[in-house]
Amino acid sequence: MQELKPILTKFSQKEYEALMEKAAEALERGDEVEHDRLLSIAPISPEQAFELKRYLGIKGMIAEKINLSWAVEAFGEDWLQE
């Protein structure tokens, strides 16, 4: 069985805003698949990650392919431990 690794793709605030703009444009034109794809690669906020860790655990968030880069920036690499 292959070990799951966290998604830590970094985004600057400017890159994040551009991604959100593209996602909104996709939704406006009715392309829900593209909208969902774009949202799925965006990092979640450290606050969201902190709450999700309580409910899903780190392994659950990794399995869901949640981008945890901002959480790791805020809390450090050790935060990825259960």
PyMOL Python script that loads the backbone (N, CA, C, O; Angstrom):
from pymol import cmd

cmd.read_pdbstr("""\
ATOM      1  N   MET A   1       0.839  -1.181   0.000  1.00  0.00           N
ATOM      2  CA  MET A   1       0.000   0.000   0.000  1.00  0.00           C
ATOM      3  C   MET A   1       0.886   1.247   0.000  1.00  0.00           C
ATOM      4  O   MET A   1       1.831   1.343   0.783  1.00  0.00           O
ATOM      5  N   GLN A   2       0.584   2.173  -0.858  1.00  0.00           N
ATOM      6  CA  GLN A   2       1.369   3.398  -0.986  1.00  0.00           C
ATOM      7  C   GLN A   2       1.017   4.371   0.139  1.00  0.00           C
ATOM      8  O   GLN A   2      -0.154   4.585   0.455  1.00  0.00           O
ATOM      9  N   GLU A   3       2.058   4.954   0.734  1.00  0.00           N
ATOM     10  CA  GLU A   3       1.846   5.922   1.809  1.00  0.00           C
ATOM     11  C   GLU A   3       1.283   7.217   1.239  1.00  0.00           C
ATOM     12  O   GLU A   3       1.767   7.728   0.228  1.00  0.00           O
ATOM     13  N   LEU A   4       0.264   7.736   1.894  1.00  0.00           N
ATOM     14  CA  LEU A   4      -0.300   9.013   1.482  1.00  0.00           C
ATOM     15  C   LEU A   4       0.587  10.136   1.974  1.00  0.00           C
ATOM     16  O   LEU A   4       1.091  10.090   3.097  1.00  0.00           O
ATOM     17  N   LYS A   5       0.778  11.141   1.143  1.00  0.00           N
ATOM     18  CA  LYS A   5       1.588  12.290   1.510  1.00  0.00           C
ATOM     19  C   LYS A   5       0.723  13.546   1.454  1.00  0.00           C
ATOM     20  O   LYS A   5      -0.157  13.664   0.601  1.00  0.00           O
ATOM     21  N   PRO A   6       0.976  14.472   2.359  1.00  0.00           N
ATOM     22  CA  PRO A   6       0.163  15.692   2.359  1.00  0.00           C
ATOM     23  C   PRO A   6       0.413  16.544   1.128  1.00  0.00           C
ATOM     24  O   PRO A   6       1.517  16.560   0.583  1.00  0.00           O
ATOM     25  N   ILE A   7      -0.603  17.239   0.703  1.00  0.00           N
ATOM     26  CA  ILE A   7      -0.471  18.199  -0.389  1.00  0.00           C
ATOM     27  C   ILE A   7      -0.060  19.524   0.234  1.00  0.00           C
ATOM     28  O   ILE A   7      -0.779  20.097   1.053  1.00  0.00           O
ATOM     29  N   LEU A   8       1.105  19.996  -0.171  1.00  0.00           N
ATOM     30  CA  LEU A   8       1.667  21.221   0.387  1.00  0.00           C
ATOM     31  C   LEU A   8       2.030  22.215  -0.704  1.00  0.00           C
ATOM     32  O   LEU A   8       3.014  22.944  -0.582  1.00  0.00           O
ATOM     33  N   THR A   9       1.240  22.245  -1.767  1.00  0.00           N
ATOM     34  CA  THR A   9       1.487  23.168  -2.867  1.00  0.00           C
ATOM     35  C   THR A   9       1.296  24.591  -2.374  1.00  0.00           C
ATOM     36  O   THR A   9       0.216  24.967  -1.919  1.00  0.00           O
ATOM     37  N   LYS A  10       2.358  25.376  -2.470  1.00  0.00           N
ATOM     38  CA  LYS A  10       2.324  26.739  -1.933  1.00  0.00           C
ATOM     39  C   LYS A  10       1.615  27.695  -2.884  1.00  0.00           C
ATOM     40  O   LYS A  10       1.728  27.595  -4.106  1.00  0.00           O
ATOM     41  N   PHE A  11       0.886  28.618  -2.282  1.00  0.00           N
ATOM     42  CA  PHE A  11       0.202  29.688  -3.001  1.00  0.00           C
ATOM     43  C   PHE A  11       0.450  30.982  -2.248  1.00  0.00           C
ATOM     44  O   PHE A  11       0.307  31.041  -1.027  1.00  0.00           O
ATOM     45  N   SER A  12       0.819  32.011  -2.981  1.00  0.00           N
ATOM     46  CA  SER A  12       0.854  33.333  -2.359  1.00  0.00           C
ATOM     47  C   SER A  12      -0.588  33.830  -2.265  1.00  0.00           C
ATOM     48  O   SER A  12      -1.493  33.251  -2.866  1.00  0.00           O
ATOM     49  N   GLN A  13      -0.788  34.887  -1.520  1.00  0.00           N
ATOM     50  CA  GLN A  13      -2.136  35.445  -1.418  1.00  0.00           C
ATOM     51  C   GLN A  13      -2.628  35.890  -2.799  1.00  0.00           C
ATOM     52  O   GLN A  13      -3.802  35.724  -3.132  1.00  0.00           O
ATOM     53  N   LYS A  14      -1.726  36.453  -3.590  1.00  0.00           N
ATOM     54  CA  LYS A  14      -2.089  36.909  -4.939  1.00  0.00           C
ATOM     55  C   LYS A  14      -2.473  35.722  -5.830  1.00  0.00           C
ATOM     56  O   LYS A  14      -3.448  35.797  -6.577  1.00  0.00           O
ATOM     57  N   GLU A  15      -1.716  34.637  -5.751  1.00  0.00           N
ATOM     58  CA  GLU A  15      -2.040  33.435  -6.531  1.00  0.00           C
ATOM     59  C   GLU A  15      -3.372  32.834  -6.085  1.00  0.00           C
ATOM     60  O   GLU A  15      -4.171  32.384  -6.906  1.00  0.00           O
ATOM     61  N   TYR A  16      -3.592  32.836  -4.782  1.00  0.00           N
ATOM     62  CA  TYR A  16      -4.852  32.320  -4.244  1.00  0.00           C
ATOM     63  C   TYR A  16      -6.030  33.141  -4.760  1.00  0.00           C
ATOM     64  O   TYR A  16      -7.038  32.582  -5.193  1.00  0.00           O
ATOM     65  N   GLU A  17      -5.904  34.455  -4.714  1.00  0.00           N
ATOM     66  CA  GLU A  17      -6.988  35.319  -5.190  1.00  0.00           C
ATOM     67  C   GLU A  17      -7.254  35.106  -6.676  1.00  0.00           C
ATOM     68  O   GLU A  17      -8.408  35.105  -7.102  1.00  0.00           O
ATOM     69  N   ALA A  18      -6.196  34.926  -7.469  1.00  0.00           N
ATOM     70  CA  ALA A  18      -6.371  34.661  -8.906  1.00  0.00           C
ATOM     71  C   ALA A  18      -7.085  33.323  -9.120  1.00  0.00           C
ATOM     72  O   ALA A  18      -7.945  33.206  -9.993  1.00  0.00           O
ATOM     73  N   LEU A  19      -6.730  32.326  -8.327  1.00  0.00           N
ATOM     74  CA  LEU A  19      -7.385  31.023  -8.428  1.00  0.00           C
ATOM     75  C   LEU A  19      -8.863  31.128  -8.073  1.00  0.00           C
ATOM     76  O   LEU A  19      -9.706  30.538  -8.747  1.00  0.00           O
ATOM     77  N   MET A  20      -9.178  31.870  -7.028  1.00  0.00           N
ATOM     78  CA  MET A  20     -10.574  32.049  -6.617  1.00  0.00           C
ATOM     79  C   MET A  20     -11.366  32.804  -7.687  1.00  0.00           C
ATOM     80  O   MET A  20     -12.544  32.527  -7.914  1.00  0.00           O
ATOM     81  N   GLU A  21     -10.706  33.756  -8.336  1.00  0.00           N
ATOM     82  CA  GLU A  21     -11.359  34.490  -9.419  1.00  0.00           C
ATOM     83  C   GLU A  21     -11.680  33.555 -10.586  1.00  0.00           C
ATOM     84  O   GLU A  21     -12.770  33.620 -11.155  1.00  0.00           O
ATOM     85  N   LYS A  22     -10.739  32.696 -10.939  1.00  0.00           N
ATOM     86  CA  LYS A  22     -10.984  31.720 -12.011  1.00  0.00           C
ATOM     87  C   LYS A  22     -12.109  30.763 -11.623  1.00  0.00           C
ATOM     88  O   LYS A  22     -12.938  30.402 -12.458  1.00  0.00           O
ATOM     89  N   ALA A  23     -12.134  30.355 -10.360  1.00  0.00           N
ATOM     90  CA  ALA A  23     -13.195  29.455  -9.896  1.00  0.00           C
ATOM     91  C   ALA A  23     -14.559  30.136  -9.991  1.00  0.00           C
ATOM     92  O   ALA A  23     -15.541  29.515 -10.398  1.00  0.00           O
ATOM     93  N   ALA A  24     -14.616  31.413  -9.613  1.00  0.00           N
ATOM     94  CA  ALA A  24     -15.875  32.161  -9.699  1.00  0.00           C
ATOM     95  C   ALA A  24     -16.317  32.303 -11.153  1.00  0.00           C
ATOM     96  O   ALA A  24     -17.503  32.180 -11.461  1.00  0.00           O
ATOM     97  N   GLU A  25     -15.362  32.561 -12.044  1.00  0.00           N
ATOM     98  CA  GLU A  25     -15.683  32.674 -13.471  1.00  0.00           C
ATOM     99  C   GLU A  25     -16.220  31.359 -14.006  1.00  0.00           C
ATOM    100  O   GLU A  25     -17.173  31.353 -14.786  1.00  0.00           O
ATOM    101  N   ALA A  26     -15.628  30.252 -13.602  1.00  0.00           N
ATOM    102  CA  ALA A  26     -16.097  28.937 -14.045  1.00  0.00           C
ATOM    103  C   ALA A  26     -17.528  28.703 -13.582  1.00  0.00           C
ATOM    104  O   ALA A  26     -18.353  28.188 -14.338  1.00  0.00           O
ATOM    105  N   LEU A  27     -17.818  29.076 -12.359  1.00  0.00           N
ATOM    106  CA  LEU A  27     -19.175  28.910 -11.824  1.00  0.00           C
ATOM    107  C   LEU A  27     -20.164  29.797 -12.568  1.00  0.00           C
ATOM    108  O   LEU A  27     -21.283  29.374 -12.859  1.00  0.00           O
ATOM    109  N   GLU A  28     -19.758  31.013 -12.875  1.00  0.00           N
ATOM    110  CA  GLU A  28     -20.632  31.943 -13.611  1.00  0.00           C
ATOM    111  C   GLU A  28     -20.997  31.409 -14.986  1.00  0.00           C
ATOM    112  O   GLU A  28     -22.112  31.621 -15.463  1.00  0.00           O
ATOM    113  N   ARG A  29     -20.065  30.719 -15.619  1.00  0.00           N
ATOM    114  CA  ARG A  29     -20.371  30.175 -16.949  1.00  0.00           C
ATOM    115  C   ARG A  29     -20.981  28.771 -16.879  1.00  0.00           C
ATOM    116  O   ARG A  29     -21.199  28.125 -17.904  1.00  0.00           O
ATOM    117  N   GLY A  30     -21.251  28.311 -15.645  1.00  0.00           N
ATOM    118  CA  GLY A  30     -21.936  27.038 -15.466  1.00  0.00           C
ATOM    119  C   GLY A  30     -21.037  25.819 -15.499  1.00  0.00           C
ATOM    120  O   GLY A  30     -21.531  24.697 -15.605  1.00  0.00           O
ATOM    121  N   ASP A  31     -19.734  26.008 -15.412  1.00  0.00           N
ATOM    122  CA  ASP A  31     -18.792  24.894 -15.457  1.00  0.00           C
ATOM    123  C   ASP A  31     -18.456  24.464 -14.027  1.00  0.00           C
ATOM    124  O   ASP A  31     -17.423  24.839 -13.473  1.00  0.00           O
ATOM    125  N   GLU A  32     -19.354  23.672 -13.449  1.00  0.00           N
ATOM    126  CA  GLU A  32     -19.177  23.249 -12.062  1.00  0.00           C
ATOM    127  C   GLU A  32     -17.991  22.308 -11.888  1.00  0.00           C
ATOM    128  O   GLU A  32     -17.353  22.299 -10.835  1.00  0.00           O
ATOM    129  N   VAL A  33     -17.696  21.522 -12.909  1.00  0.00           N
ATOM    130  CA  VAL A  33     -16.552  20.604 -12.822  1.00  0.00           C
ATOM    131  C   VAL A  33     -15.252  21.395 -12.694  1.00  0.00           C
ATOM    132  O   VAL A  33     -14.416  21.083 -11.846  1.00  0.00           O
ATOM    133  N   GLU A  34     -15.083  22.407 -13.521  1.00  0.00           N
ATOM    134  CA  GLU A  34     -13.882  23.243 -13.450  1.00  0.00           C
ATOM    135  C   GLU A  34     -13.853  24.025 -12.136  1.00  0.00           C
ATOM    136  O   GLU A  34     -12.795  24.165 -11.522  1.00  0.00           O
ATOM    137  N   HIS A  35     -14.986  24.524 -11.711  1.00  0.00           N
ATOM    138  CA  HIS A  35     -15.087  25.237 -10.438  1.00  0.00           C
ATOM    139  C   HIS A  35     -14.600  24.349  -9.291  1.00  0.00           C
ATOM    140  O   HIS A  35     -13.771  24.771  -8.485  1.00  0.00           O
ATOM    141  N   ASP A  36     -15.111  23.135  -9.220  1.00  0.00           N
ATOM    142  CA  ASP A  36     -14.723  22.208  -8.161  1.00  0.00           C
ATOM    143  C   ASP A  36     -13.248  21.824  -8.264  1.00  0.00           C
ATOM    144  O   ASP A  36     -12.570  21.694  -7.244  1.00  0.00           O
ATOM    145  N   ARG A  37     -12.750  21.643  -9.476  1.00  0.00           N
ATOM    146  CA  ARG A  37     -11.337  21.297  -9.664  1.00  0.00           C
ATOM    147  C   ARG A  37     -10.442  22.410  -9.137  1.00  0.00           C
ATOM    148  O   ARG A  37      -9.456  22.145  -8.449  1.00  0.00           O
ATOM    149  N   LEU A  38     -10.782  23.646  -9.457  1.00  0.00           N
ATOM    150  CA  LEU A  38      -9.973  24.774  -9.000  1.00  0.00           C
ATOM    151  C   LEU A  38     -10.013  24.906  -7.484  1.00  0.00           C
ATOM    152  O   LEU A  38      -8.984  25.153  -6.854  1.00  0.00           O
ATOM    153  N   LEU A  39     -11.181  24.747  -6.901  1.00  0.00           N
ATOM    154  CA  LEU A  39     -11.285  24.840  -5.451  1.00  0.00           C
ATOM    155  C   LEU A  39     -10.507  23.726  -4.759  1.00  0.00           C
ATOM    156  O   LEU A  39      -9.979  23.917  -3.664  1.00  0.00           O
ATOM    157  N   SER A  40     -10.440  22.574  -5.399  1.00  0.00           N
ATOM    158  CA  SER A  40      -9.774  21.431  -4.771  1.00  0.00           C
ATOM    159  C   SER A  40      -8.264  21.606  -4.661  1.00  0.00           C
ATOM    160  O   SER A  40      -7.634  20.927  -3.851  1.00  0.00           O
ATOM    161  N   ILE A  41      -7.669  22.486  -5.442  1.00  0.00           N
ATOM    162  CA  ILE A  41      -6.217  22.667  -5.364  1.00  0.00           C
ATOM    163  C   ILE A  41      -5.819  23.836  -4.468  1.00  0.00           C
ATOM    164  O   ILE A  41      -4.640  24.013  -4.160  1.00  0.00           O
ATOM    165  N   ALA A  42      -6.788  24.620  -4.057  1.00  0.00           N
ATOM    166  CA  ALA A  42      -6.503  25.790  -3.222  1.00  0.00           C
ATOM    167  C   ALA A  42      -6.174  25.363  -1.793  1.00  0.00           C
ATOM    168  O   ALA A  42      -6.777  24.426  -1.270  1.00  0.00           O
ATOM    169  N   PRO A  43      -5.225  26.046  -1.165  1.00  0.00           N
ATOM    170  CA  PRO A  43      -4.949  25.739   0.239  1.00  0.00           C
ATOM    171  C   PRO A  43      -6.086  26.235   1.122  1.00  0.00           C
ATOM    172  O   PRO A  43      -6.731  27.241   0.825  1.00  0.00           O
ATOM    173  N   ILE A  44      -6.320  25.507   2.220  1.00  0.00           N
ATOM    174  CA  ILE A  44      -7.312  25.984   3.176  1.00  0.00           C
ATOM    175  C   ILE A  44      -6.587  26.808   4.240  1.00  0.00           C
ATOM    176  O   ILE A  44      -5.381  26.670   4.441  1.00  0.00           O
ATOM    177  N   SER A  45      -7.337  27.647   4.902  1.00  0.00           N
ATOM    178  CA  SER A  45      -6.744  28.517   5.919  1.00  0.00           C
ATOM    179  C   SER A  45      -6.260  27.688   7.103  1.00  0.00           C
ATOM    180  O   SER A  45      -6.762  26.589   7.339  1.00  0.00           O
ATOM    181  N   PRO A  46      -5.295  28.205   7.843  1.00  0.00           N
ATOM    182  CA  PRO A  46      -4.857  27.496   9.044  1.00  0.00           C
ATOM    183  C   PRO A  46      -6.010  27.236  10.021  1.00  0.00           C
ATOM    184  O   PRO A  46      -6.059  26.183  10.656  1.00  0.00           O
ATOM    185  N   GLU A  47      -6.920  28.177  10.138  1.00  0.00           N
ATOM    186  CA  GLU A  47      -8.061  28.011  11.036  1.00  0.00           C
ATOM    187  C   GLU A  47      -8.954  26.855  10.590  1.00  0.00           C
ATOM    188  O   GLU A  47      -9.392  26.047  11.409  1.00  0.00           O
ATOM    189  N   GLN A  48      -9.221  26.783   9.287  1.00  0.00           N
ATOM    190  CA  GLN A  48     -10.029  25.679   8.763  1.00  0.00           C
ATOM    191  C   GLN A  48      -9.317  24.347   8.987  1.00  0.00           C
ATOM    192  O   GLN A  48      -9.938  23.362   9.386  1.00  0.00           O
ATOM    193  N   ALA A  49      -8.020  24.326   8.729  1.00  0.00           N
ATOM    194  CA  ALA A  49      -7.244  23.098   8.890  1.00  0.00           C
ATOM    195  C   ALA A  49      -7.249  22.652  10.351  1.00  0.00           C
ATOM    196  O   ALA A  49      -7.380  21.462  10.639  1.00  0.00           O
ATOM    197  N   PHE A  50      -7.107  23.598  11.265  1.00  0.00           N
ATOM    198  CA  PHE A  50      -7.112  23.282  12.696  1.00  0.00           C
ATOM    199  C   PHE A  50      -8.415  22.596  13.083  1.00  0.00           C
ATOM    200  O   PHE A  50      -8.404  21.590  13.793  1.00  0.00           O
ATOM    201  N   GLU A  51      -9.539  23.138  12.617  1.00  0.00           N
ATOM    202  CA  GLU A  51     -10.851  22.549  12.934  1.00  0.00           C
ATOM    203  C   GLU A  51     -11.017  21.189  12.273  1.00  0.00           C
ATOM    204  O   GLU A  51     -11.500  20.246  12.899  1.00  0.00           O
ATOM    205  N   LEU A  52     -10.616  21.084  11.005  1.00  0.00           N
ATOM    206  CA  LEU A  52     -10.756  19.808  10.302  1.00  0.00           C
ATOM    207  C   LEU A  52      -9.897  18.718  10.934  1.00  0.00           C
ATOM    208  O   LEU A  52     -10.275  17.546  10.944  1.00  0.00           O
ATOM    209  N   LYS A  53      -8.743  19.109  11.459  1.00  0.00           N
ATOM    210  CA  LYS A  53      -7.880  18.122  12.111  1.00  0.00           C
ATOM    211  C   LYS A  53      -8.616  17.463  13.268  1.00  0.00           C
ATOM    212  O   LYS A  53      -8.442  16.270  13.520  1.00  0.00           O
ATOM    213  N   ARG A  54      -9.428  18.226  13.963  1.00  0.00           N
ATOM    214  CA  ARG A  54     -10.198  17.681  15.091  1.00  0.00           C
ATOM    215  C   ARG A  54     -11.230  16.654  14.625  1.00  0.00           C
ATOM    216  O   ARG A  54     -11.517  15.694  15.340  1.00  0.00           O
ATOM    217  N   TYR A  55     -11.786  16.851  13.433  1.00  0.00           N
ATOM    218  CA  TYR A  55     -12.859  15.975  12.949  1.00  0.00           C
ATOM    219  C   TYR A  55     -12.365  14.853  12.041  1.00  0.00           C
ATOM    220  O   TYR A  55     -12.820  13.714  12.151  1.00  0.00           O
ATOM    221  N   LEU A  56     -11.434  15.175  11.147  1.00  0.00           N
ATOM    222  CA  LEU A  56     -10.960  14.191  10.179  1.00  0.00           C
ATOM    223  C   LEU A  56      -9.624  13.571  10.564  1.00  0.00           C
ATOM    224  O   LEU A  56      -9.311  12.449  10.164  1.00  0.00           O
ATOM    225  N   GLY A  57      -8.845  14.304  11.336  1.00  0.00           N
ATOM    226  CA  GLY A  57      -7.472  13.876  11.599  1.00  0.00           C
ATOM    227  C   GLY A  57      -6.590  14.201  10.400  1.00  0.00           C
ATOM    228  O   GLY A  57      -7.074  14.486   9.305  1.00  0.00           O
ATOM    229  N   ILE A  58      -5.301  14.150  10.634  1.00  0.00           N
ATOM    230  CA  ILE A  58      -4.358  14.438   9.547  1.00  0.00           C
ATOM    231  C   ILE A  58      -4.508  13.434   8.417  1.00  0.00           C
ATOM    232  O   ILE A  58      -4.535  13.814   7.246  1.00  0.00           O
ATOM    233  N   LYS A  59      -4.605  12.162   8.755  1.00  0.00           N
ATOM    234  CA  LYS A  59      -4.730  11.129   7.718  1.00  0.00           C
ATOM    235  C   LYS A  59      -5.986  11.343   6.880  1.00  0.00           C
ATOM    236  O   LYS A  59      -5.968  11.141   5.666  1.00  0.00           O
ATOM    237  N   GLY A  60      -7.065  11.748   7.522  1.00  0.00           N
ATOM    238  CA  GLY A  60      -8.302  12.008   6.793  1.00  0.00           C
ATOM    239  C   GLY A  60      -8.168  13.183   5.837  1.00  0.00           C
ATOM    240  O   GLY A  60      -8.663  13.136   4.711  1.00  0.00           O
ATOM    241  N   MET A  61      -7.496  14.238   6.290  1.00  0.00           N
ATOM    242  CA  MET A  61      -7.304  15.399   5.414  1.00  0.00           C
ATOM    243  C   MET A  61      -6.390  15.057   4.245  1.00  0.00           C
ATOM    244  O   MET A  61      -6.605  15.513   3.122  1.00  0.00           O
ATOM    245  N   ILE A  62      -5.372  14.254   4.517  1.00  0.00           N
ATOM    246  CA  ILE A  62      -4.478  13.837   3.435  1.00  0.00           C
ATOM    247  C   ILE A  62      -5.238  12.963   2.444  1.00  0.00           C
ATOM    248  O   ILE A  62      -5.086  13.120   1.232  1.00  0.00           O
ATOM    249  N   ALA A  63      -6.046  12.051   2.947  1.00  0.00           N
ATOM    250  CA  ALA A  63      -6.841  11.176   2.075  1.00  0.00           C
ATOM    251  C   ALA A  63      -7.809  11.982   1.216  1.00  0.00           C
ATOM    252  O   ALA A  63      -8.081  11.620   0.071  1.00  0.00           O
ATOM    253  N   GLU A  64      -8.328  13.076   1.772  1.00  0.00           N
ATOM    254  CA  GLU A  64      -9.249  13.943   1.029  1.00  0.00           C
ATOM    255  C   GLU A  64      -8.508  14.887   0.079  1.00  0.00           C
ATOM    256  O   GLU A  64      -9.136  15.661  -0.644  1.00  0.00           O
ATOM    257  N   LYS A  65      -7.185  14.824   0.082  1.00  0.00           N
ATOM    258  CA  LYS A  65      -6.327  15.637  -0.798  1.00  0.00           C
ATOM    259  C   LYS A  65      -6.513  17.132  -0.561  1.00  0.00           C
ATOM    260  O   LYS A  65      -6.610  17.921  -1.500  1.00  0.00           O
ATOM    261  N   ILE A  66      -6.559  17.500   0.717  1.00  0.00           N
ATOM    262  CA  ILE A  66      -6.694  18.903   1.092  1.00  0.00           C
ATOM    263  C   ILE A  66      -5.310  19.534   1.113  1.00  0.00           C
ATOM    264  O   ILE A  66      -4.374  18.982   1.692  1.00  0.00           O
ATOM    265  N   ASN A  67      -5.189  20.685   0.481  1.00  0.00           N
ATOM    266  CA  ASN A  67      -3.918  21.401   0.459  1.00  0.00           C
ATOM    267  C   ASN A  67      -3.686  22.028   1.832  1.00  0.00           C
ATOM    268  O   ASN A  67      -4.406  22.939   2.241  1.00  0.00           O
ATOM    269  N   LEU A  68      -2.688  21.535   2.527  1.00  0.00           N
ATOM    270  CA  LEU A  68      -2.404  21.957   3.896  1.00  0.00           C
ATOM    271  C   LEU A  68      -1.217  22.914   3.987  1.00  0.00           C
ATOM    272  O   LEU A  68      -0.676  23.117   5.074  1.00  0.00           O
ATOM    273  N   SER A  69      -0.811  23.493   2.887  1.00  0.00           N
ATOM    274  CA  SER A  69       0.403  24.318   2.876  1.00  0.00           C
ATOM    275  C   SER A  69       0.317  25.506   3.828  1.00  0.00           C
ATOM    276  O   SER A  69       1.292  25.800   4.520  1.00  0.00           O
ATOM    277  N   TRP A  70      -0.803  26.188   3.882  1.00  0.00           N
ATOM    278  CA  TRP A  70      -0.913  27.355   4.763  1.00  0.00           C
ATOM    279  C   TRP A  70      -0.913  26.936   6.234  1.00  0.00           C
ATOM    280  O   TRP A  70      -0.387  27.656   7.083  1.00  0.00           O
ATOM    281  N   ALA A  71      -1.489  25.798   6.534  1.00  0.00           N
ATOM    282  CA  ALA A  71      -1.478  25.306   7.913  1.00  0.00           C
ATOM    283  C   ALA A  71      -0.055  24.970   8.347  1.00  0.00           C
ATOM    284  O   ALA A  71       0.348  25.289   9.466  1.00  0.00           O
ATOM    285  N   VAL A  72       0.699  24.332   7.473  1.00  0.00           N
ATOM    286  CA  VAL A  72       2.080  23.993   7.805  1.00  0.00           C
ATOM    287  C   VAL A  72       2.921  25.254   7.950  1.00  0.00           C
ATOM    288  O   VAL A  72       3.793  25.319   8.817  1.00  0.00           O
ATOM    289  N   GLU A  73       2.673  26.251   7.114  1.00  0.00           N
ATOM    290  CA  GLU A  73       3.382  27.526   7.266  1.00  0.00           C
ATOM    291  C   GLU A  73       3.075  28.158   8.627  1.00  0.00           C
ATOM    292  O   GLU A  73       3.960  28.725   9.267  1.00  0.00           O
ATOM    293  N   ALA A  74       1.828  28.058   9.061  1.00  0.00           N
ATOM    294  CA  ALA A  74       1.413  28.686  10.317  1.00  0.00           C
ATOM    295  C   ALA A  74       1.827  27.871  11.547  1.00  0.00           C
ATOM    296  O   ALA A  74       2.251  28.442  12.552  1.00  0.00           O
ATOM    297  N   PHE A  75       1.707  26.553  11.474  1.00  0.00           N
ATOM    298  CA  PHE A  75       1.883  25.716  12.651  1.00  0.00           C
ATOM    299  C   PHE A  75       3.179  24.907  12.654  1.00  0.00           C
ATOM    300  O   PHE A  75       3.562  24.361  13.688  1.00  0.00           O
ATOM    301  N   GLY A  76       3.856  24.824  11.509  1.00  0.00           N
ATOM    302  CA  GLY A  76       5.089  24.041  11.415  1.00  0.00           C
ATOM    303  C   GLY A  76       4.832  22.611  10.966  1.00  0.00           C
ATOM    304  O   GLY A  76       3.702  22.124  11.007  1.00  0.00           O
ATOM    305  N   GLU A  77       5.897  21.949  10.538  1.00  0.00           N
ATOM    306  CA  GLU A  77       5.814  20.574  10.034  1.00  0.00           C
ATOM    307  C   GLU A  77       5.277  19.582  11.079  1.00  0.00           C
ATOM    308  O   GLU A  77       4.588  18.622  10.735  1.00  0.00           O
ATOM    309  N   ASP A  78       5.597  19.823  12.340  1.00  0.00           N
ATOM    310  CA  ASP A  78       5.150  18.913  13.397  1.00  0.00           C
ATOM    311  C   ASP A  78       3.624  18.841  13.497  1.00  0.00           C
ATOM    312  O   ASP A  78       3.077  17.868  14.015  1.00  0.00           O
ATOM    313  N   TRP A  79       2.952  19.863  13.004  1.00  0.00           N
ATOM    314  CA  TRP A  79       1.485  19.888  13.047  1.00  0.00           C
ATOM    315  C   TRP A  79       0.888  18.728  12.264  1.00  0.00           C
ATOM    316  O   TRP A  79      -0.244  18.320  12.525  1.00  0.00           O
ATOM    317  N   LEU A  80       1.636  18.195  11.311  1.00  0.00           N
ATOM    318  CA  LEU A  80       1.137  17.098  10.479  1.00  0.00           C
ATOM    319  C   LEU A  80       1.091  15.748  11.224  1.00  0.00           C
ATOM    320  O   LEU A  80       0.652  14.744  10.663  1.00  0.00           O
ATOM    321  N   GLN A  81       1.533  15.733  12.455  1.00  0.00           N
ATOM    322  CA  GLN A  81       1.471  14.501  13.249  1.00  0.00           C
ATOM    323  C   GLN A  81       0.093  14.404  13.889  1.00  0.00           C
ATOM    324  O   GLN A  81      -0.513  15.412  14.251  1.00  0.00           O
ATOM    325  N   GLU A  82      -0.386  13.182  14.020  1.00  0.00           N
ATOM    326  CA  GLU A  82      -1.698  12.943  14.658  1.00  0.00           C
ATOM    327  C   GLU A  82      -1.634  13.296  16.119  1.00  0.00           C
ATOM    328  O   GLU A  82      -2.631  13.166  16.830  1.00  0.00           O
TER     329      GLU A  82
END
""", "prot")
cmd.dss("prot")
cmd.show_as("cartoon", "prot")
cmd.util.cbc("prot")
cmd.orient("prot")
